[in-house]
Amino acid sequence: MLNNFFEPASVAVIGASTNPTKLGHSVVKNLIEGGYKNFGRIYPINHKADEILGIKAYPTVDDVPGSIDLAVIVIPYPYVPDALRECGHKEIKAAIVISAGFREAGSEGLERELELVEILDQFDMRLIGPNCLGVIDTFTPINASFSAGTPPSGPMAFMSQSGALGTAVLDIALAGRLGLSKFASLGNKADVSEIDLLRAWKDDPHTKVIMIYSEGMPNGQEFIRVAREVTKQKPVVAIKSGVTQSGSRAVSSHTGSLAGSEQAYHAAFQQAGVIRVDSMQQLFDVSQAIGYQPGLRGDRIAIVTNAGGPGILATDALERAGMSLARFDASTKKTLMQYLPEAASAANPVDVLGDARADRYRYALEIIGKDPNVDGILVLLTPQAMTEIMETAEAIGSLSEKTEKPILACFMGEQQVEPGVHVLTEKGVPNYSFPEQAANAFHAMDEYRLIRERPALDYETFDVDNDAVKRVFDRVRSEGRLSIGDSEAREILEAYGLRIPKSKVASTPEQVVAFANEIGYPVVLKIASPDILHKTDVGGVRVGLSNEEEVFDAFELMVYRAQRYVPEARIWGCLVQEMMPPGGLEVLVGMNRDPQFGPLVTFGLGGIYVEALKDVTFRIAPFSRQEAQAMLDEIKAYALLEGVRGNPPVDKDAIVDTILRMGQLVQEFPEIVEFDINPLIVFSKGQGAVAIDMRLILSEQKKVN
């Protein structure tokens, strides 16, 4: 049904105006000047005018003879619901509401927006907006927006939640810096969202790369599923605003979005295969490279330059970006040495010297382009006295048209190189002002290569005891509690197949001694209370207790301190726990349920280090074994897992198994708001892991999958 937005046979503009200063006038003008008049029928809707811009006007959509595919509504917000109902009665199946004054305006505006959604459901309609700029398709062509003009056609489709940002992007396109296949301003996303457009643009033959600017994604899990399908076919490049605390507040006031956590978006884009960028500049840099050049087949890049300094900068930038400097075949070096001046460098980076004219660039590029060890080429040029800027740009463009390897240019400068940059743009060769931009673009191209090569995901399901977990949750809720720890947490861990230390809850000093003797010394003692989650804060943990006297005294002191510092707490006694042998590595496995993406599972160093170092990584459940294994590789302290200073490697398989089992737990019990196993002690390879402590919080209301 989204075809009605981009390829409608007829468009009605409700609020069309004869006044050139009104948005309704701009929309009709853009439809005409954008070439839509040659494709479909335009129906201006205005109660008073007979015609607008030479086209017959109608008082209402009901007065229009024949059917209408798309309605563009540009009237004050109080009249929008009635106008949308009229569209429904006319059997118009697609509407763009440009008008503002809805969710972004506060609670009253939200009520108005929800009324629009009810109308859509009643008439089986789709809607883009409200509070948006409109849509453009340069191949239909149709410009159903109030933009300042129609951009040139090209391989990139852009969707934006911000209309104002959309106008800036369109202006950049109008300047000739990039070509667009489609543009959609989503506004408040009352109906059509990024997910809908991803589905629609996935098979669009005119779109090679999809660009997204988003301020929030309410249906995060569905976004991951859809984007994962799309990115196997074509690249998606996204920028998410509102990632800082202040930015998040601005997002909430701008469009009413509930901004998800930065970690959740990072994990979501990573799992979905979306290339994430941090700035609008990067969005253009990356999209131009992917949109106009062939894909990378490897990470080996060759550099051709007419100056040593920029060549060194480019080498450093590529290495920092995770790319490799290509090592030329012996025949390539030999051929270059035979042709280039004696002072030139035939090694990578290839320095053709400052007096290089276009023919020297051309020859070097053609030889390097044939080298099987080269996957991509970065061409640097600085404007010197002998430099033939336009001719060199022509040579680069000519090779780009013949080779299947991507070529990026970096013509450094401004005024003198401008004519050459125009030639490169016409030839579809992206140009970057500095080597660092080009290196980052190559990195994104390589990132997408790896995304395409990802194996199909295989989700594992373990045989667990869900009934045991349900009994714990029911018991906790019946007591008016939402937090779980100590012995109750042990029941959950056991139900999901995790190894735990021997332990028992003792309610008296005599009982604690008996349990310690049964478990065997040394033991650990912990305060047992459903109301004290952070035990160390009240002196509620003692380790290495080695005899009856130490255990007895520790019990009495621990209970006394707990009653004194937290007098309202319910004290069950103390948990006597088997003490683990030395040599294990403490790690953390946890989860926080993100409001937009769901269960965000965490892995990192455990114990006291998690708060001090914050060396953690994230995935959104569900995830595969490969994705869980990748979490281990991403922490900065990965070397500790491999073993350092004589320590053996830890049992990484046991960590992955724990992450997967806990990922299953939080999917099967959506009422779990957060939990952490800290520490999970991991022993040497083949020796497994033991979950020492677990803390878990339930939602106030029981949720059902």
Buried (B, 14 or more C-beta within 10 A) or exposed (E): EBBBBBBBBBBBBBBBBBEEEBBBBBBBBBBBEBBBBEBBBBBBBBEEBEEBBEBEBBEBBEEBEEEBBBBBBBBEBEEBBEBBBBBBEBEBBBBBBBBBBBBBBEEEBBEBBEBBEEBBEEBEBBBBBBBBBBBBBBBBBBBBBBBEBBBBBBBBBBBBBBBEBBBEBBBBBBEEBBBBBBBBBBBBBBBBBBBBBBBBBBEBEBBBBBBBBBBBBBBBBEBBEBBBBBBEEBBBBBBBBBBEEEBBEBBBEBBBBEBBBBBBBBBBBBBBBBBBBEEBEBBBBBBBBBBBBBBBEBBBBBBBBBBEEBBBBBBEBBEEBEBBBBBBBEEBBEBBEEEBEEEBBBEBBBBBBBBBBBEBBBBBBBBBBBBEBBBBBBBBBBBBEEBBBBBBBBBBBBBBEEBEBBBBBBBBBEEEBEEBBBBBBEBBBBBBBBBBBBBBBBBBBBBBBEBBEBEEEEBBEEEBBEEBBEEBBEEBBEEEBBBBBBBBBBBBBBBBBBBBBEBBBBBEBEBBBBBBBEBEBBBBBBBBBBEBBEBEEBBBBBEEBEEBEBBBEBBEEBBEBBBEEBEEBEBBBBBBBBBBEEEBBBBBBBBBBBEBBBBBBBBBBBBEBBEEEEBBBBBBBBBBBEBBBBBBEBBEBEEBBEBEEEEEBBBBBBBBBBBBBBBBBBBBBBBBBBBBBBBBBBBBBEBBBBBBBBBBBBBEEEEEE
